[in-house]
Amino acid sequence: EPLANELFAATQTSYAQASSGKSATPPLVAWINFTPKSAWSAESFVVSQASYKTRMVTDVGATNLNASTALAGIAGLMVTDAVSGKPASGKTYTIPTNGTKT
């Protein structure tokens, strides 16, 4: 257990030092995933604003995409809890595609 405590403390220190510091123009971060069409789901892009992800972004001095504003008005947009039934877990924004190339 002493080794585990030492490793955990070192990890916490490294995490705290990862901050990019204050910047006049902090980086804007969006957690985006592409889901190809399958037997289980339609093709879509997914923007995750899970609480643990948005916290990592702010912990390093960056800015999270405001998905509710940036994605407003997109036809077919589906907004769900990152963990079903747990609003504190954050939100997931699913953007359907039409599956065609432009």
VENBEL-V288886 format. One record per backbone hydrogen bond with DSSP energy under -0.5 kcal/mol. NH is the residue of the N-H (numbers start at 0). CO is the residue of the C=O. Records with the same first field share a line. If there is no record, write none. Layout:
NH: CO, CO
//
This chain:
4: 0
5: 1
6: 2
7: 3
8: 4
9: 5
10: 6
11: 7
12: 8
13: 9
14: 10
15: 11
16: 12
17: 13, 14
18: 15
19: 59
25: 22
28: 26, 62
30: 47
31: 29
32: 45
34: 43
35: 33
37: 40
43: 34
44: 94
45: 32
46: 92
47: 30, 45
48: 90
50: 88
52: 49
53: 49
54: 50
55: 51
56: 52
57: 53
58: 54
59: 55, 56
60: 57
61: 56
62: 26
64: 28
66: 64
68: 65
69: 65
70: 66
71: 68
73: 70
76: 73
77: 93
79: 77, 91
81: 89
82: 85
85: 82
88: 85
89: 86
90: 48
91: 79
92: 46
93: 77, 91
94: 44, 92
95: 93
96: 42
//
